[in-house]
Amino acid sequence: MKGNSYMSQMPDDKTLDKMESLLNVASDFTRLKIMYSIAEGEKNVTEIVNESGASQSLVSHQLSVLKKAHLVSTHKEGHKVFYRLDDEHVIALLNVTYEHVKEEK
């Protein structure tokens, strides 16, 4: 952990609470599948349903949770809503988590 200035001291309680909430949201199996589905580019709900194998109602609900947590964002084209990862931090979170669980120990 050397060299990471943000790790040099304990975050305050408010920041730790926000971190806990974010990790709790991100740790759901279906939400992880959704985030991976849109990691390469934005998609609409139908495309996410087809790729994730989850029901439309479940995907819609989980997208709402992810959007509230600022892990995904949206834009509209006509009547269709397209979802994408909110920013590069979400991709970094997925990458670091993947690398950590794939480490051979």
C-alpha positions in Angstrom: 0.0 0.0 0.0 3.0 2.3 0.0 2.8 5.3 -2.3 -1.0 5.7 -2.1 -1.5 9.1 -0.5 -5.3 8.3 0.0 -4.3 5.3 2.1 -2.0 7.2 4.4 -4.7 7.9 7.0 -8.1 6.5 8.0 -11.0 8.2 6.2 -13.5 10.0 8.3 -16.7 8.1 9.3 -18.9 9.8 6.6 -16.5 8.7 3.9 -16.3 5.2 5.2 -20.1 5.0 5.3 -20.2 6.1 1.7 -17.6 3.5 0.7 -19.6 0.8 2.5 -22.8 1.7 0.7 -21.1 1.8 -2.7 -19.4 -1.6 -2.1 -22.7 -3.1 -0.9 -24.5 -1.9 -4.0 -21.7 -3.2 -6.3 -21.5 -6.6 -4.6 -24.8 -8.0 -5.9 -24.5 -10.8 -8.5 -27.0 -9.4 -10.9 -25.7 -5.9 -10.6 -22.2 -7.2 -11.4 -23.5 -8.9 -14.5 -25.2 -5.7 -15.6 -22.1 -3.6 -15.0 -20.0 -6.0 -17.1 -22.7 -6.0 -19.8 -22.3 -2.2 -20.2 -18.6 -2.0 -19.5 -17.8 -2.0 -23.2 -20.4 0.5 -24.2 -23.9 1.7 -23.5 -26.9 -0.5 -24.0 -30.7 -0.4 -23.6 -32.6 -2.5 -21.1 -33.5 -5.1 -23.8 -29.9 -5.6 -24.7 -28.9 -5.9 -21.0 -31.7 -8.4 -20.4 -30.6 -10.6 -23.3 -26.9 -10.5 -22.2 -27.5 -11.0 -18.5 -30.2 -13.6 -18.7 -32.2 -11.8 -16.0 -35.8 -10.7 -16.3 -36.8 -7.3 -17.6 -38.3 -6.3 -14.2 -35.2 -7.4 -12.3 -32.8 -5.6 -14.7 -34.9 -2.4 -14.5 -34.9 -2.5 -10.8 -31.2 -3.2 -10.5 -30.4 -0.4 -13.0 -32.4 2.0 -10.8 -30.3 0.9 -7.8 -27.0 1.3 -9.7 -28.1 4.7 -11.0 -29.0 5.9 -7.5 -25.5 4.8 -6.4 -23.9 6.7 -9.3 -22.4 3.6 -10.8 -24.4 3.9 -14.0 -25.7 6.9 -15.9 -28.3 7.2 -18.7 -29.2 9.2 -21.8 -32.3 9.0 -24.0 -32.6 8.6 -27.7 -36.2 9.0 -28.6 -38.1 6.6 -26.4 -35.1 4.4 -25.6 -33.0 4.9 -22.5 -29.3 3.8 -22.8 -27.2 2.9 -19.8 -23.5 3.1 -19.4 -21.0 3.0 -16.5 -20.9 6.3 -14.8 -17.1 6.9 -15.1 -13.7 5.4 -15.2 -13.8 4.7 -11.5 -16.5 2.1 -11.9 -14.3 0.3 -14.5 -11.3 0.5 -12.2 -13.4 -0.9 -9.3 -14.5 -3.9 -11.5 -10.9 -4.4 -12.8 -9.3 -4.3 -9.3 -11.9 -6.7 -7.9 -11.5 -9.1 -10.8 -7.7 -9.0 -10.5 -7.9 -9.6 -6.8 -10.2 -12.7 -7.0 -8.2 -14.1 -9.8 -4.9 -14.0 -8.0 -3.4 -17.4 -7.4 -2.6 -17.9 -3.7 
